Amino acid sequence: MSESAPVAIALDRKTHYSALMSDQNLDRKVRTVVILVTIGTIAWLIAGLISVVIGTDAKITWTCVFGAALGATGVRYSIRRAKRSGI
């Protein structure tokens, strides 16, 4: 059984990761995340309204309420995180 030496990788400051995580890209990604979560929250609200109008089970209505509440929490969290990180 042969032993192999550990491989060391030297990373400089201009790596692919740092190019992906530039301020401009992060700002665009944060806006995209907030828009996506907002669309999901609106979808839960519409589904909740439809479930109330057609008179479905309480379980379905409460699922929509909790989905919308978690979506609103996600929007708030995403915006707070973006402001905190200085984007």
Contacts in CASP RR format, 6 or more apart in sequence:
PFRMAT RR
TARGET T0000
AUTHOR 0000-0000-0000
METHOD contacts of the structure
MODEL  1
MSESAPVAIALDRKTHYSALMSDQNLDRKVRTVVILVTIGTIAWLIAGLI
SVVIGTDAKITWTCVFGAALGATGVRYSIRRAKRSGI
23 87 0 8 1.000
26 85 0 8 1.000
26 87 0 8 1.000
27 82 0 8 1.000
27 87 0 8 1.000
30 78 0 8 1.000
30 81 0 8 1.000
30 82 0 8 1.000
30 87 0 8 1.000
33 78 0 8 1.000
34 75 0 8 1.000
34 78 0 8 1.000
34 79 0 8 1.000
34 82 0 8 1.000
37 71 0 8 1.000
37 74 0 8 1.000
37 75 0 8 1.000
37 78 0 8 1.000
38 75 0 8 1.000
40 71 0 8 1.000
41 67 0 8 1.000
41 68 0 8 1.000
41 71 0 8 1.000
41 72 0 8 1.000
41 75 0 8 1.000
44 64 0 8 1.000
44 67 0 8 1.000
44 68 0 8 1.000
44 71 0 8 1.000
45 64 0 8 1.000
45 68 0 8 1.000
47 64 0 8 1.000
48 60 0 8 1.000
48 61 0 8 1.000
48 64 0 8 1.000
48 65 0 8 1.000
48 68 0 8 1.000
51 60 0 8 1.000
51 61 0 8 1.000
51 64 0 8 1.000
52 61 0 8 1.000
END
